[in-house]
Amino acid sequence: MLALTVGMLATAPVMAADGAASGLDPAATAPGPQHPAAHRMDPISVTATRNPIRAFEYPGMVTIIGPEAIQERVPSKPADILRTVPGVEFFGGPRRTGEVPSIRGFSGPDVVINLDGARQNFVSGHDGRFFIDPSLLREVEVLRGSASSLYGSGGLGGVLEFRTINAADVLDPGSRFGLQASIGRHDANRELVGTLTGATRITDALDAVASVTRRSSGTIRLGDGSKLDAADDDIVSGLVKGSYRVAPSHNVDASFVFFRNDAEEPNNAQGEGGNDIVDKRIRNSTARIGYRYANPTNPFLDLDAVAYFNRAKVDELRLDDLGVGPAGELLTREVDTIGFRADNRSRLDLGE
């Protein structure tokens, strides 16, 4: 897949004047300690317009879920992060390997899924569309509605953009090294999870982050009290990412993200039955390199480019004769995606 986008954005300055709306004398106000009012910045939308803009100013349906919201939801899978987003549903669960996203009723290739700008194109029968561990995510952006040609083919239903953590998410201001560790348990599927993340700021221009997560889960207890057997997962996922400011206004970053799941479940992961059990091996990896040029003094050149490779592979070894094939039969599906995207934003001042 090859996608090339060149965009031009025209802007005009807006002037605003503040007027005094109160006639009270400051000296007449009640004494007491003065605390500055807390100010919460609006989330910034990057994907929806290929241009940073406040979500509430974008004339479209965009939802941004930041780091705090992701942590509060204690997600076990991406569906847990997006379950409250209007117009977004996941069907095919509750096994995580069978969950497929739907935006306004559109699913499959009609929903564009990006991981740090790299397309995830895996589509196969009763399996999931993408394989990402939520512990590696710092932000998720959802664009509902047609995404036009900004994202290549597809996008009729919308876009799911997943962004992984950076070194700045781990390091305190001024720190050179940082380490985070967490463990947890999900009672519904007896899942145990542990995550270890480390980051370093080697120089003011160079930083790196690495993270690894291990999950192990089993039988799922459903909301009606029943149990869904054959839902064993053994997951290892992680990432390595680095960023280097080559020169003022020039930045290069590279990352490698992997996901591995050894599961024992039905061939149809979306089904309820316990027949046609397979030993399912899921391997997903994404390698990317990006370049960013942003010079405030040059309104005509604001360049963002990324090249990437994604491989999604699912192997299924039948463990019984209760399905459509004999025990010992091996089914293999593999999708490789090589992509490149470049877009530039030019700003024209149309007047005062």
Secondary structure, DSSP 4 states (H G I P E B T S, - for coil): ------EEEEE--------------GGGSPP----PPP-PPPPEE-TTTSS-EEGGGSSSEEEEE-HHHHHHT--SSHHHHHTTSTTEEEES-SSGGG-EEEETTB-GGGEEEEETTEE-----TTS-S----GGGEEEEEEEES--GGGGSS--SSEEEEEEE--GGGTSPTT-SEEEEEEEEEETTTTEEEEEEEEEEEEETTEEEEEEEEEEEE-PEEPTTS-EE-S-BEEEEEEEEEEEEEEETTEEEEEEEEEEEEEEEEESSTT-S---SEEEEEEEEEEEEEEEEEE-TT-TT-EEEEEEEEEEEEEEEEE-SSSSSS-TT-EEEEEEEEEEEEEEEEEEEE---
